[in-house]
Structures are given as C-alpha cells and as structure tokens.
C-alpha cells in the first residue's frame, strides 16, 4: 500500500493505493485545506488528508469484499460479513 501526498495553494491531497498479489488495485483520495486564518502546520493537512483517504479506502475495500463473498457464496442471498 502506498500513500502519496501533494500540497498546493493551502490544500493537501492524499492518494491511498492498495495493490494485491491478485492484481486488484483500489485507490481513494482524501483532501484537506488550510483556513487562511490558521497557522501554517503542514502536518495537520497531511494527517487529515491521509485519514480521509484511508477511511475511504477502507470502505471501498469492504464493498469489494462483500461483492467477492456474494459472487463466491454457494448459498446466494445469505452472505454475511462480520466486522468484529
């Protein structure tokens, strides 16, 4: 998994990319922007943009997992995924 950060004009963009051995690639972008009145602390924008990208990627990965389970479940309509 890679997270790439880009900063420009008070905005931070994080792109999280997950590549699996099976050839699957999932990608999600998170963004943050600095309020003009805020102090310049780049780490905050990096953290927030990264958090948003990873949270989105986690949701995308769960959706992909649900789809894979449904496609491979021998008893359609009864697939359940537990998150605990």
N, C-alpha and C positions, 0 to 999 in steps of 0.2 A: 504494500500500500504506500502511496506517495501523497503528500500534501504540498502543494505549491502555493506560495504567497506572492501577491503582486500588490504594490502600493502606487497610487497615483491620485493627485489632487485631493488629498484628505480622505480617500477611500481605500479600503483594503479588500482584496478579493482572495479567497482561498479556494483552491480546487482540490478535492479529495478524489483519488483514483484508486480503485481496488481491482487488481488483476488476479485471476485464479489460474491454477495449473490447467484447468479445463478450458481455458481460453475466454472465459467470461470477463467482461470489463464493465464495472459500474463507476459512474462519475457523478459527483454532485458539487455544486458551487455554493459558497456562503459569502456574504458581503457584510461589511461594516463601514460606517462613515463617521468621521470625527465632526462633532459640532464645532463650528468656528470659535465658540467661546471656551471650549475645553482646552486644557493644557495638552501639549504635544507629547503623548506617551504611546509610541508605536506598538508596544507590546499589547496594549488593550485591544487595538484594532485587529492585530494578529490573532489574539486569543478568541475574540468574538467571531470573527470570520471563520476561523478554523472550527470552532464549536458548531456553528451553523452548518458548515459543510459536512462535518462528521455526523451530526444529527440527521441531516437529510440523507446521507449515505446509509446510515443505519436503517432508516425507514425504507429506502429503496431495496436494501438487501433483504429485509423482512418480506417485502412484497414479492421479490424474486423467489425467495424460499417457499412462500405459500404457493406460488404458481408451480414450482417444481414438485412440491408434495402433491398438489392436486393432479398434476399430469401423471404422476407415478403411483398414485394410491390405487390398490386393487379394488377398493370399495368406494367409488365416487360419491361425493356428497357428504362423506363422513370424516373428511380430513380435518384434523385439529392440530394446532401447534401451540404448545405450552411455552410460556415465557419465563418460567421460574427455575 
